[in-house]
Amino acid sequence: MEIEFIFNQLNFIENIEYFEIILIIITFIYFLLPLPVTPLILFNSIYFKDYAFVVNLILITFSYISTYKIIHLLNLNEIINKLFVNKIIKKLPKNNFNEFFSVFFLRILIPIPILNYYLSIRNYNLRKSTISTILALIPYTFLLTYTSKDLIKGSEFKINYEFILFYFFYAISILIISKLFNKLNEK
């Protein structure tokens, strides 16, 4: 499928009244479901262009907060913890990370919607996990948003190794700042 076909269809869709609002609502609902989010982030990046990074980051964050609130409102966290999770967690080795570090590293390793459910079910602190989510997803969202510009130009998709190096230093700086913040709170 040619990229030009997608843009021709996009021009047709843009004529729908309030399409941006409809797209934001559909994206938000999609982010609540345990489905792959990368294609939708790329699509939003192509459609929203300069605002895509902010739109995607806000929608992902609000989808996490909404998932957390819905699961706690329905008490699904307690039911699932009693039936499944507590039995599995007892068999796993203990980790020495605090919640902030755990969420930050899990955000790097586990797909966004699945981790939203996990954090909600395991009763992670909403404030800390939301801040950690935002900090962990900034590079991921940035990378997807700005690599989609290569797709628009029709150029070949390339992995930006400078970005990987930047992400490594970003993660280390977040960990150091978090450690300092924890030490200041202990005093």
HELIX and SHEET records of a PDB file:
HELIX    1   1 ILE A    3  GLU A   14  1                                  12    
HELIX    2   2 PHE A   19  LEU A   32  1                                  14    
HELIX    3   3 THR A   38  PHE A   48  1                                  11    
HELIX    4   4 LYS A   49  TYR A   51  5                                   3    
HELIX    5   5 ALA A   52  LEU A   73  1                                  22    
HELIX    6   6 LEU A   76  ILE A   80  1                                   5    
HELIX    7   7 ASN A   81  VAL A   85  3                                   5    
HELIX    8   8 ASN A   86  LYS A   91  1                                   6    
HELIX    9   9 GLU A   99  LEU A  109  1                                  11    
HELIX   10  10 ILE A  112  ILE A  121  1                                  10    
HELIX   11  11 LEU A  126  LYS A  153  1                                  28    
HELIX   12  12 TYR A  161  GLU A  186  1                                  26    
END                                                                             
